[in-house]
Amino acid sequence: MARRFSSQCLRERRTAASLKTEELALRIGRTAASVYALEKGYFLPSVTVLAALADALNCSVDDLFADEPQPAQLVA
């Protein structure tokens, strides 16, 4: 099963750390708007941003990923 960046995992980690969007943005050197966009799934983070997010949230990069759902298969 493939894994991909999960905006939901990011938001859950941020809220569990009791951080506001603005606070996380300051910690990673980005704008609050960019953190918001990541959490909404508008774009994917670069490897550099992923590493900064993991560091700021005290988690591994893998913790920001989730299993990609398998597409439904048609039965003939």
C-alpha positions, 0 to 999 in steps of 0.5 A: 500500500502506498503512503502519501503526505496527509494534511489531516495528519499534519493538522492532528499533530499541530492541534495535539501539540497545542499550536496555532497555525501562526505558531507552527508557521513561525517555527518552520519559517513559513507563513500562516497561509502556507501552513493553512494551505498544507492543512487544506491539501492545496499543495504538497510540502517540499522535503525541506518543509516536511523535515521542518514540520516534523522537527517542530512537531516532535515527530518523524516525517513518516508520522505526517504520512498516511496509507493511500486508500486502494481504489475500488475494483470492479468485479465482472 
